[in-house]
Amino acid sequence: MNRIISPSMLSADFGHLERDTRMIDRSRAEWIHIDVMDGVFVPNISFGFPVLKAIDAVSDKFMDVHLMIVEPERYVKRFVEAGADLVTFHVEATSDPRTCMAMIREAGAKVGISIKPATPVETIAEWLPMLDLVLVMSVEPGFGGQRFIEGSVEKVKQLRAMIDEGGYSALIEIDGGVGPDNAGMLFAAGCDVLVAGSAVFRSADPEQTIVNMLEAK
């Protein structure tokens, strides 16, 4: 099993974004998570192309871009051009997942699909052979700092079984309420990638917190 931490820049200090990006770049986190919100699919607005370009310019990490936007197919190519290595879109936000996946792949990035807490894992079963990653939201998308939804662990276990039984290669990522206290449980349940925002950036020692999550039992 992989063990990857993807710190969410949504919880960084926007007044010192370069400083916080360089800190993550020094750390044992392999990925950087970028949350893109449009104020329509979720009731908040966050990063756009210029911010992603600025982060990419000072980091060598894998850029893990999570689109919480309607009609993601309109923008996926531009996010890849701005530095995204992986583009994850919500299955609930598009009427044509197959086209969206093809557009991301054609643009040169890896492909992910995310599901909201109320969306069953069976919803994306047919797409699993074509995916590089499935992102399970363990909070309602749109805001940082929410409490972990316990039922998310069972969804991860279901996904792990579906991926393993099908012989697929998709990674499982989880986002929301993740930190050192539940990292070990989440890796054990079948997660490959943990997104952590507040737990990292609001800790006294963010780099050590990342280590603690990677080594959690």
Secondary structure, 3 states (H helix, E strand, C coil): CCCEEEEEHHHCCHHHHHHHHHHHHHCCCCEEEEEEEECCCCCCECCCHHHHHHHHHCCCCEEEEEEECCCHHHCHHHHHHCCCCEEEEEHHHCCCHHHHHHHHHHHCCEEEEEECCCCCHHHHHHHHHHCCEEEEECCCCCCCCCCCCCCHHHHHHHHHHHHHHHCCCCEEEEECCCCHHHHHHHHHHCCCEEEECHHHHCCCCHHHHHHHHHCCC
